[in-house]
């Protein structure tokens, strides 16, 4: 009988093989009304390690998991949360650029960028169990129950129920009827998928049933000017605390994790 880790790896392998022949979901023919844009309020903040070129952010079982990218520097760091004391730092093969991550079936799943593989680690010890092929680039990842969702930088989100046959589905994401590209880090928040839009200060709130963007969150000005250094990069990283339901966000080479709440519709 296969272990849970081996079973997950097998499902992932099957998912990716099926994924090479995915069928796109039907494009919506209806034009949406202008979606609401939300501002934000900073509730609190926690010191964050600037060494993190943040690609993925996940709070699970009292720990914060962070995937940090770049070739030769990619790392998975684990912190006690919210104390933010580092528990573990696991280097990734220097030939791999680590991207988004999530937890499924008590296993940490880490996407890679151009290498087209998905790494699977056991928790909490962070032993590498294996890897599976991706159908393309890996950008952001999240999950709802046993369903894995991930992005590849296009206007598509991909999903598969890992408790089932692992078959891959593809969902086009549209903003007011137009494709919304550069979907990056993902988080499942109260029945929606929140996605960082790469190279912007916006988070898109996506209906996972239709692919419609139902709201935009404008996080302009979140990181104070005095905290921006030469290597400070874009907003990236969304995590929900499963205990408090607080939303935390950060960016690449940012010194803070920010807890935010949304302000009323800016319109």
N, C-alpha and C positions, 0 to 999 in steps of 0.2 A: 504494500500500500504506500502510495506516495505521501511524503510529508506535506504540510501546508505550503511550505516554501517552494518545494518542487512542483506542487500542483499549480501555484501561481505562475511560476516560470513557464510551465507548459501552456497554461492559458494565454499568457502573454505572447508566447511564440506562435500559437494558433491565431491569435488576434492579428498579429502583424502579417502573417501569410494571407489571411483573408483580406487584410487592409489594402494589399496591393491591387485588389480588384474592386474597390468600393464603388458604390452607386450613389451619386449625389442626391440629396433631398431636393424635392421640387422647389424651385424658386417662387417666392411670393409675388403675385402679380399686382397686389394692391399697394398703393402708395400710402405710407403712414403720415399722420399729422406730425408736426414738429414735436420732437421728444423733449421732455423737461430736462433742464440742466440744474444740478444741485451744487450748492456751495458746501462748505464744511466748517466745523468748529473743532479745534484741538482740545481734547479732554485731558490728556496727559501724554507724557513721553518718557521713553526709557533710553539710556545710553546704549549705543549699538556700535559694534566693531567696524571701523572704516575699512578694514581689510576685506570685507565682504563685497564682492562685485555681484550684488544680489540678483539671482535668477529665480529662485523659488523660496517660498516662505510657508511654513506649516507649524501650527501648534497642535501637539498630540501628547496626551498622557503626561501633562505637566512639563513638557519640554518643547523648545522652539528648534525646528530643523531649518537650516539655511543652506541652499546650494549656491556656491560662489563660482563664477565662471572664469574664463580666459584660459588659453592654452598654456600649459606648464604651471598654472596656478590654481586650477580647479580644485575645490575642497568642499566637503560636507561638514558643516559645523553644527554642533548640538549644544544648546544652552538650557540650563534650568530656567523655567519661566514662571513668574516674571522677575526672578532674581537676576537673570542674565549672567550667571556665572557659567563659563564654558565647561562643559562636561567632556566633550570629545571633539577632535578634529581629524577627519578621515580624508587623506589625499586621494584624488582621482588620477588615473593613468594620465600622464602629461600630454598624451596624444589626443585626449578627450576634452571637449569644452562642455562642462556641466551646465544644464539648463534647469527647467522647472522640476518640482518634485511634489509628491503627495503620498499619503499612506492608505494602503488597501490591504485588508486581511492581516493587519499587524506587520506589514512589510512596507519598507520605504522604497518607492519607485522614483527613479531619477532619470529624466530625459537627457539626451545629448543633442548637440546642435547639428553639425554636418556629418557626424559619425554614423548616424542612423541606427543607433542602438539605444536600448533602455536598460538601465542598471537596476538590479533588485537587491536590497539589503534586508537582513533580518533585524528586528528590533527586540530589545533595546541595544544589543551589543554591536550593531552596525557591521556584521560580517557580510561580505559580498556573496550572495547566493548564485548569481549568474547574470546573464544578459540576454535580451531578445532583440530581434530586428525591428526597426521602425520603417514605415513606408516612405518616410521623407524626413525632413528636419524636425527636431523637437524644440519647442519653445516653452509653453506653459502647461501646467498640469493641475488637476483637481479631481475630486470625486464626490459622488452622492451615493451613499450606501455602498453597494458593490460595483457601481458603474464608474469607470474611469473616463475622464474627459481630458483631452489635450489639444493644443494648438500647434501650428507649424509656421506661423508668421503670415499666413494668407488670410482670407476672410472666412475660412472654414474652421469649425470645431469638430473634433472626432470623438466618438464615444463607443464604449463596449461594456456590456455587463459581464464582469469577471466571474460571477457565480453561475453564468450560463455557458454558452458555447464560445464566448469571446468574439463574436462576429462584430466587425467594425461598421459603424454608421457615420455618415458625413453630413454636417449641418451648415448651410450657408448663413452667415451673419450679415444682416443688412441694417443700415441706419437711414431711416426715411426712404426706404426703397432702394438704396444704393449699397453696394458691398462695402463693408468696413474691414479694411486690411490691417496688418501689423498687430493682430491679436497676440498678446504675449502672456505674462503671468496670469494665472486664473485662480479664482476662489469661489466655492459654492456658498452663497449667502442667502438664506431665507428663501429658497426656491428659485433663485436666480444665479446665473454665472456672472461674476464680476471679472472683467478683463482689463489689465493695463493695455493701453494703446501705445505701442512703442514710439519713442521720440515725441511724446506729447505729455501734458500734465493731466490727461483725462483717464478716467476709468469708465468703461462701458458696462451698463447693466443689461444683461442679455436674457431673454426668455428662452430657456432650453427646449421648449416645445416647438417654437416657431422660428427661432433665430433672430427675431426682431430685437433691436436695441430699444429698451423701454425707458432708458434714462441715461444721462451722462453726468459724471461727477467731476467738477473742475477743481483740481488741487493746486492751481497756480499759487505760488508764493508760500507753499507749505514749508520748504526748507529755507530758513533765514539766510540772507546774503552773507552774513558773517561766518556761516558754516560751510560755505561753498569754496572748495579748494580747486587746484588745477585739474585734479583727477576725478572730481565729483561728476557723476554721470546722471542719467535720467531716472525719473520716478520708476520704480519697479519693485513689486512685492506687496501682496495682500494676504492677510491671515485673520481668521476669525477665532477667537478664544471659545472653545466649545463649552466652557463652564459659564462664563459671564456674557457671552455673545458679543463682546467688544470687538471692534474692527481695528486692526493695526496695519499700517502701511509704512513703506520705507522706499529707498532707492539704492542705486549702485554707488558704493563708496560714501554712503550717508552715515553720519554719526548718531542718528536718532531713529528709534521706532516711534511712530506717532499713533496714538489712539484717537480716532476721529468719530464724530457723529455728523450726520448730514443736516444741512440747513434746508429750509423750505425751498420749493421750486423757485429758481432765480428769475423765471419769467413772470 
